Amino acid sequence: MKNIVYILLLSTQVFFAQNGFEKGNSFYEKGKYEEAVTAYESVLKDNKYSSELYFNLGNAYYKLNKVAPSIYNYEKALVLNPNDSESINNLKFAQKRTIDEIKVIPKVGFGKLVRDFTGIYHYNTWAWISVSLAAAFLLFFIGYYFSQITVSKRIFFFGMFVLIFFILISVSSAIFEKSHFDNEKPAIIFAEITEVKSEPQKAGSAIFVLHEGTKIFVKETLENWKKVQLTDGTEGWIESSAIKEVK
């Protein structure tokens, strides 16, 4: 009986979440963007989310000329689906509406090569690749163990070493990507205008000013202050209330 109740509750939650998402889509198609935002946000309040939901919510905010929320939701969509071309494209359009023009310092050296390689896939994808390679290794081991032909044994034996090599690469890539994901803390400026201070207090001198929609990275938290870094490497302290962290 309890199992039936749990299934009914789960089905009801999924139904209402889907209903809210479809309502949002309907409002969006009719040009009722405020209503679309409300419908999409109601789904998020029920702890139901997906890259499609964040993408659609970003589109609705974009239509309402709300820069920070649109960029924030496109970024949220890309956290769940990093290679989604539509989210990447729409994010670029939204970023063109920001005031701050901050250069991106490209990474160089061995670290960049490693990051470029491991960044090809999400860490979950690397994990599944590792599992697939491990299964292939098991099959090669079985083939080596039961094969009676010398040539076949050599092929299976050599194949196991090759698979071990690729397993090590995929596992290392998964660990590296997971570490990068956990350590990187992007955030979006939501305040219309805010000062970045030299120290975590209001009396601190202002280093520069940022406007809504600008992307930053949180490096440290101290009470109501966040130490942030821009894409050009510049650092400073900003009030926590002025930003919204993407993850």
C-alpha positions in Angstrom: 0.0 0.0 0.0 2.8 2.4 0.9 4.5 1.7 -2.5 1.3 2.6 -4.3 1.1 5.9 -2.3 4.7 6.7 -3.1 4.1 6.0 -6.8 1.0 8.2 -6.8 2.9 11.1 -5.1 5.8 10.8 -7.5 3.5 10.7 -10.5 1.6 13.7 -9.2 4.8 15.7 -8.8 6.0 14.8 -12.3 2.6 15.7 -13.7 2.5 19.2 -12.1 6.1 19.8 -13.0 5.5 18.9 -16.6 2.2 20.9 -16.6 4.1 24.0 -15.3 6.7 23.5 -18.0 4.1 23.2 -20.8 2.2 26.2 -19.4 5.4 28.2 -19.6 5.9 27.1 -23.2 2.3 28.0 -24.1 2.7 31.5 -22.5 6.0 32.0 -24.3 4.5 31.1 -27.7 1.8 33.7 -27.1 4.3 36.4 -26.2 3.3 36.4 -22.5 6.8 36.3 -21.2 6.1 37.4 -17.6 3.5 34.6 -17.3 6.0 32.2 -18.9 8.7 33.1 -16.3 6.2 32.5 -13.4 5.3 29.1 -14.8 8.9 28.0 -15.3 9.9 29.3 -11.8 7.0 27.3 -10.3 8.6 24.2 -11.6 12.0 25.1 -10.1 10.3 25.7 -6.7 9.3 22.1 -6.7 13.0 21.1 -7.2 12.3 20.0 -10.7 14.9 21.2 -13.2 16.5 20.4 -16.5 18.7 22.1 -19.1 15.6 22.6 -21.3 13.8 24.4 -18.4 16.7 26.7 -17.7 17.2 27.4 -21.4 13.5 28.3 -21.9 13.6 30.4 -18.7 16.6 32.2 -20.0 14.8 32.9 -23.3 11.8 34.4 -21.5 14.0 36.7 -19.4 15.9 37.7 -22.6 12.6 38.7 -24.2 11.9 40.8 -21.1 15.3 42.5 -21.5 16.4 41.2 -18.1 20.1 40.7 -18.7 21.3 39.1 -15.5 18.5 36.5 -15.1 18.8 35.5 -18.8 22.6 35.0 -18.6 22.2 33.2 -15.2 19.7 30.7 -16.6 21.7 30.0 -19.8 24.7 29.3 -17.6 22.6 27.0 -15.4 21.5 25.2 -18.6 25.1 24.7 -19.6 26.1 23.3 -16.3 23.6 20.5 -17.0 24.4 20.2 -20.7 27.8 21.8 -21.4 27.8 21.2 -25.1 24.3 22.5 -25.9 24.8 24.7 -29.0 21.6 26.6 -28.5 22.4 27.6 -25.0 25.9 28.6 -26.0 24.6 30.7 -28.9 21.8 32.5 -26.9 24.3 33.1 -24.0 26.5 35.0 -26.5 23.6 37.2 -27.6 22.6 37.9 -23.9 26.2 38.8 -23.1 26.2 41.4 -25.8 23.7 43.4 -23.7 26.1 43.7 -20.7 28.0 46.9 -20.1 31.3 45.6 -18.8 33.8 44.5 -21.5 36.3 42.2 -19.7 39.0 40.4 -21.6 39.5 36.7 -21.3 43.1 35.7 -20.7 43.7 32.5 -22.6 45.5 29.7 -20.7 48.7 28.4 -22.2 51.1 25.5 -21.6 50.6 21.9 -20.6 47.7 22.8 -18.3 45.7 24.2 -21.3 46.4 21.0 -23.4 45.1 18.8 -20.6 42.1 21.0 -20.0 41.3 21.1 -23.7 41.4 17.3 -23.9 39.4 16.5 -20.7 36.9 19.3 -21.5 35.8 17.4 -24.6 33.3 15.5 -22.4 31.5 16.0 -19.1 33.0 14.0 -16.2 29.9 11.7 -16.2 30.6 10.9 -19.8 34.2 10.1 -19.0 33.0 7.8 -16.2 30.7 5.9 -18.6 33.6 5.6 -21.1 35.6 4.1 -18.3 32.9 1.6 -17.5 32.6 0.6 -21.2 36.3 0.2 -21.5 36.3 -1.9 -18.4 33.6 -4.2 -19.9 35.7 -4.5 -23.0 38.7 -5.4 -20.9 36.7 -8.2 -19.2 35.7 -9.6 -22.6 39.3 -9.5 -23.8 40.4 -11.3 -20.6 37.7 -14.0 -21.1 38.8 -14.4 -24.8 42.5 -14.7 -23.7 41.7 -17.2 -20.9 39.6 -19.5 -23.1 41.3 -19.1 -26.4 43.3 -22.2 -27.6 44.9 -20.4 -30.6 48.3 -18.8 -29.9 47.7 -15.9 -32.3 44.3 -15.1 -30.7 45.8 -15.3 -27.2 48.5 -12.7 -28.3 45.8 -10.4 -29.8 43.7 -10.6 -26.6 46.7 -10.1 -24.4 47.9 -7.1 -26.3 44.3 -5.7 -26.4 44.1 -5.9 -22.6 47.1 -3.7 -22.2 45.8 -1.2 -24.7 42.5 -1.1 -22.9 44.2 -0.6 -19.5 46.0 2.4 -21.0 42.7 3.9 -22.2 41.0 3.1 -18.9 43.7 5.0 -17.0 43.3 8.0 -19.4 39.4 8.1 -19.1 39.4 7.6 -15.3 42.1 10.4 -14.9 40.0 12.7 -17.2 36.9 12.0 -15.2 38.7 12.8 -11.9 40.3 15.9 -13.4 37.0 17.2 -14.8 35.1 16.5 -11.6 37.8 18.4 -9.6 37.5 21.3 -12.1 33.8 21.3 -11.8 33.8 21.4 -8.0 36.5 24.0 -7.8 35.1 26.4 -10.4 32.4 28.6 -8.9 30.9 30.9 -11.5 28.5 33.6 -10.5 26.5 36.4 -12.2 26.3 40.0 -11.0 22.6 40.7 -10.3 23.0 44.2 -8.8 22.5 46.9 -11.4 25.8 48.4 -10.4 28.2 47.3 -7.6 31.7 48.2 -6.4 34.4 45.7 -6.0 36.5 46.5 -2.9 40.1 45.9 -2.1 39.1 44.3 1.2 35.9 42.7 2.6 34.3 45.7 4.3 32.3 48.7 3.1 35.0 51.1 4.2 37.4 49.4 1.8 38.5 51.3 -1.3 36.7 50.6 -4.5 39.0 48.9 -7.1 36.5 49.0 -10.0 32.8 48.9 -10.7 30.8 46.0 -12.2 27.3 46.0 -13.8 24.6 43.4 -14.0 25.1 40.4 -16.2 28.9 40.2 -15.8 30.3 36.8 -15.1 32.7 36.3 -12.2 34.3 33.4 -10.3 34.0 33.1 -6.5 37.3 32.3 -4.9 36.6 32.7 -1.2 33.7 33.6 1.2 34.0 35.7 4.3 30.8 36.4 6.1 28.7 38.6 3.8 31.5 39.1 1.3 32.9 37.1 -1.7 36.3 37.3 -3.1 35.9 37.2 -6.8 38.0 36.9 -9.9 37.2 38.2 -13.4 38.1 36.5 -16.6 41.1 38.8 -17.0 42.5 37.7 -13.6 41.6 40.8 -11.7 40.4 40.0 -8.1 38.5 41.9 -5.4 35.8 41.7 -2.8 32.1 42.1 -3.4 29.0 41.9 -1.3 27.3 38.5 -1.5 23.9 40.1 -2.1 25.1 41.6 -5.4 25.7 38.2 -7.0 24.1 34.9 -7.6 26.2 31.8 -7.9 25.5 29.5 -10.8 26.2 26.2 -8.9 
